[in-house]
Amino acid sequence: MKKIRITFNSPVTLGFVFISFAVMVLGFITRGASTSLLFMTWHSSLISPLTYLRLFTHVLGHSGWDHYIGNMAYILLLGPMLEEKYGSKKLISVMLITAVVTGLVNYIFFWHVGLCGASGIVFAFILLTSFTNFKEGELPLTFILVFVIYIGQQVFEGVFLNDNVSNLSHIIGGLIGAVVGYQFNRKSQT
């Protein structure tokens, strides 16, 4: 009988999950103070270096364990496949672009709203995944359906529900995933 060994198959995905877990534990220990200080973005002073740091780190913080578990389940499901297809460097770039763009939009347009969590990255991954079998000159039906279902739901909830969920971050993440997925796959076809 062959021995089974555990492999560290997706370093970016697993690294993100483990770092986010450490941030959650730290937030629990500090009763949210560390999350507010380092892992949540809001309209703060442009003089503060933390303002710029939080544009990247807000995706590591989460409002609670349910928020963390929901996001990490999707990241663990989609991340390894995306990391295998596109590589670690491209996956990191998608994550960083999504973090900065959602952080900037929140900073510029929602002055009194703190933003934390990896939901924008989750939506980027969801839309990016729908491009995995893309061929030049084709628009996958899976992409259209995923776009309509996930982004449509966010638009609907953003307009009709006031549930303290950042629907705009989800939409932005999805759009980033769609654009990047198209670009990654178009380049690989040529």
C-alpha positions in Angstrom: 0.0 0.0 0.0 1.4 3.3 -1.1 1.8 6.0 1.6 -0.3 9.2 1.2 1.5 12.4 1.7 0.1 15.9 2.1 1.5 18.4 -0.4 1.6 22.1 -0.4 0.0 22.3 -3.8 -1.0 26.0 -4.1 1.4 28.3 -2.3 -0.3 31.5 -3.1 -3.8 30.2 -2.2 -2.7 28.4 0.9 -0.5 31.4 2.0 -3.4 33.8 1.7 -5.7 31.5 3.7 -3.1 31.0 6.4 -2.2 34.7 6.6 -5.9 35.6 6.7 -6.4 33.0 9.5 -3.6 34.6 11.5 -5.2 38.0 11.0 -8.5 36.6 12.3 -6.9 35.2 15.4 -5.0 38.4 16.0 -8.3 40.3 15.6 -10.0 38.0 18.0 -7.2 38.5 20.6 -7.2 42.3 20.2 -11.1 42.4 20.1 -11.0 43.9 16.6 -8.4 46.6 17.2 -5.8 45.1 14.9 -8.4 44.6 12.2 -9.5 48.2 12.4 -6.0 49.5 12.5 -4.3 47.3 9.8 -6.8 45.2 7.9 -9.7 47.5 7.1 -9.7 50.4 4.7 -11.7 53.6 5.1 -11.3 57.3 4.2 -8.3 58.2 6.4 -5.5 60.8 6.2 -3.3 60.7 3.1 -0.4 61.6 5.4 -0.7 58.3 7.2 1.4 55.4 5.7 -1.3 53.0 7.1 -3.8 54.5 4.6 -1.7 53.1 1.7 -0.9 49.8 3.5 -4.6 49.1 4.2 -5.3 49.5 0.4 -3.6 46.1 0.2 -4.2 44.5 3.6 -7.9 45.0 3.9 -8.5 41.8 2.0 -6.9 39.8 4.8 -9.2 41.1 7.5 -12.7 39.8 8.0 -15.6 40.9 10.2 -16.0 37.6 11.9 -15.6 33.8 11.5 -18.6 33.3 9.2 -17.3 36.0 6.9 -13.8 34.4 6.9 -15.0 30.9 6.4 -17.4 31.9 3.6 -14.6 33.6 1.7 -11.9 31.0 2.3 -14.2 28.2 1.2 -14.4 29.8 -2.3 -10.7 30.7 -2.4 -9.7 27.1 -1.4 -12.1 25.7 -4.0 -11.1 28.0 -6.9 -7.6 29.2 -6.1 -5.7 25.9 -6.7 -7.2 25.5 -10.1 -6.4 29.1 -11.1 -2.9 28.9 -9.7 -2.2 25.7 -11.7 -3.6 27.2 -14.9 -2.2 30.8 -14.7 0.7 30.4 -12.2 1.4 31.9 -8.8 2.7 35.3 -10.1 -0.5 36.0 -12.2 -2.7 34.9 -9.3 -0.9 37.3 -7.0 -1.3 40.1 -9.5 -5.1 39.4 -9.7 -5.3 39.5 -5.9 -3.3 42.7 -5.6 -5.2 44.5 -8.4 -8.5 43.6 -6.8 -7.4 44.7 -3.4 -6.1 48.1 -4.5 -9.0 48.8 -6.9 -11.7 47.9 -4.3 -9.8 49.8 -1.6 -9.5 52.9 -3.7 -13.1 52.9 -4.7 -14.1 52.5 -1.1 -11.7 55.3 0.0 -12.9 57.7 -2.7 -16.7 57.1 -2.7 -17.6 55.7 0.7 -16.0 58.0 3.3 -17.7 56.6 6.3 -17.6 52.9 5.4 -14.9 50.6 6.5 -14.1 47.8 4.1 -12.5 44.4 4.9 -12.6 40.9 3.6 -11.6 38.9 0.5 -15.1 39.0 -1.2 -13.7 41.1 -4.1 -11.0 38.4 -4.6 -13.6 35.7 -4.4 -15.7 37.3 -7.2 -12.6 37.9 -9.3 -11.8 34.2 -8.9 -15.3 33.2 -9.8 -15.3 35.1 -13.0 -11.7 34.2 -13.8 -12.6 30.5 -13.4 -15.3 30.9 -16.1 -12.6 31.7 -18.6 -10.5 28.5 -18.0 -11.7 26.9 -21.3 -11.7 30.1 -23.4 -10.9 30.1 -27.1 -10.2 33.2 -29.2 -13.4 34.4 -31.0 -15.7 32.6 -28.5 -17.6 33.8 -25.5 -18.2 30.9 -23.1 -21.8 30.4 -22.1 -20.5 29.6 -18.6 -19.0 33.0 -18.4 -22.3 34.7 -19.4 -24.3 32.7 -16.9 -21.8 33.2 -14.1 -21.7 36.9 -14.9 -25.5 37.2 -14.9 -26.0 35.2 -11.8 -23.3 36.5 -9.6 -23.0 40.1 -10.8 -26.8 40.4 -11.3 -27.4 39.3 -7.7 -24.9 41.9 -6.4 -26.6 44.7 -8.4 -30.0 43.6 -7.2 -28.9 43.4 -3.6 -27.0 46.7 -3.8 -30.2 48.4 -5.1 -32.9 46.7 -3.0 -31.2 45.5 0.2 -29.3 47.4 2.8 -27.5 44.5 4.4 -24.1 46.1 5.1 -22.4 44.0 2.4 -20.1 45.7 0.0 -21.9 44.7 -3.2 -19.8 47.2 -5.2 -16.6 45.4 -4.1 -18.1 42.1 -5.3 -19.0 43.7 -8.7 -15.6 45.3 -9.0 -13.9 42.0 -8.2 -16.0 40.2 -10.7 -15.2 42.7 -13.4 -11.5 42.5 -12.7 -11.7 38.7 -12.9 -13.6 38.9 -16.2 -11.2 41.4 -17.8 -8.1 39.6 -16.5 -9.5 36.2 -17.5 -10.1 37.4 -21.0 -6.6 39.0 -21.3 -4.8 36.0 -19.8 -6.5 33.6 -22.2 -6.4 35.8 -25.2 -2.6 36.2 -24.9 -2.2 32.4 -24.5 -4.1 31.8 -27.7 -1.8 34.0 -29.8 
